[in-house]
Amino acid sequence: MVYYKEYARNIRIAFIVLIIFTSLSYCAHAVPVGPTITEIRNETGSAKESTLINTTGGSITTMELNVTAQNLKWKAFVGNVTGNLVLSDASNYSIYDWSLSRIVGEVYATRSSSTVSWSDIKCSNLTHITNEEIALNHTSNPDDNISATFNVKNHNPFYIGTVEITSNSCYSIHTNVNNQSQNSSFEEIILYDGTDYQNGDIVYATNLEQDAAGYNNNQFDFQMIIPEVALPAWDSSTAYYFYVELT
C-alpha cells in the first residue's frame, strides 16, 4: 500500500513537471515588431532668398553674416502610433485581442536589413558610433556628426523585450518641443545589435509619448532624427527599417 501511494505521488510530480516544461517550451517574450507605415507627408525647409545691401562706391563695408541652413546630413521622422495587443498563433490567427487606450513603448529605426537580434541589443559605444560615422561619411564636420549629436547620456530606463536599458547608460538626445530645446520628453538613444559586427548595426530608439506637443507644437507620439549619407555629391536617400514595441 505504501509502495502504491509513493508510486502515485511520483506520477503526480512527474505530470506537474511535464506541464511546467511544456509551458516553458512555448514561452514567448515580447519584442519589437515591424509596423504598417502610412506616410502622411514629407516636407523640407525652403531656402531663404538673397538679402540686399547697397553701399556707395569707394567705401569699405565690414559686416557679419549669419545664416541658418538646412542640414542634409540628417532627416527626421515624427508621427503617431496606433495598435492593439493580440494572442495569436504562428499563422497569425488570434484567439483574443485587446484595444489600447494608452500607447506605451518605443519606436526603433536601423539601416540593417537583417532582423535585429533583440536579445543581444545594448548601448552603442564610441567605437560603434565612429564606425557608423565612417560608413555614412559623417567625418568631415565635428560639429554635426553622430558622436557630436549624441554626446550625452541622459534618458530614462526601459526594457527592450527582456533586455533592460538602465537610466543614463546610452548616448542620447532630446528633440525639440515647440521649436525649443528641452530635456524632459522625446528622448532618443543610440543602440547596437551585438550579433552584427558589420556596418549598419546601429539602432536608434525613441520612447513613445501620448499625444505630446512636438517640435512644431502639434501633438505626436514620437519624433526622432537619424543620419543620412553626408557625401557632398550624394543625391539619393538611405532606407531605414522601423520597428515598434508596445508594452
Stockholm file with secondary structure:
# STOCKHOLM 1.0

chainA/1-247         MVYYKEYARNIRIAFIVLIIFTSLSYCAHAVPVGPTITEIRNETGSAKESTLINTTGGSITTMELNVTAQNLKWKAFVGNVTGNLVLSDASNYSIYDWSLSRIVGEVYATRSSSTVSWSDIKCSNLTHITNEEIALNHTSNPDDNISATFNVKNHNPFYIGTVEITSNSCYSIHTNVNNQSQNSSFEEIILYDGTDYQNGDIVYATNLEQDAAGYNNNQFDFQMIIPEVALPAWDSSTAYYFYVELT
#=GR chainA/1-247 SS CHHHHHHHHHHHHHHHHHHHHHHHHTCCCCCCBCCCCCCCCCCCCCCCCCCCCCCCTTCCCCCCCCCCCCCTTEEEEEECCCCEEEEECTTCCEEEEEECSSCCEEEEEESCCSCCCGGGEEECCHHHHHHHHHHTTTTSCTTSSHHHHSCBCCCCCEEETTEEECTTCSCEEECCBTTBCCSSSCEEEEEEETTCCSTTCEEEEEECCSSEECTTSSEESEEEEEECCCCTTCCSCCCCEEEEEEC
#=GC SS_cons         CHHHHHHHHHHHHHHHHHHHHHHHHTCCCCCCBCCCCCCCCCCCCCCCCCCCCCCCTTCCCCCCCCCCCCCTTEEEEEECCCCEEEEECTTCCEEEEEECSSCCEEEEEESCCSCCCGGGEEECCHHHHHHHHHHTTTTSCTTSSHHHHSCBCCCCCEEETTEEECTTCSCEEECCBTTBCCSSSCEEEEEEETTCCSTTCEEEEEECCSSEECTTSSEESEEEEEECCCCTTCCSCCCCEEEEEEC
//
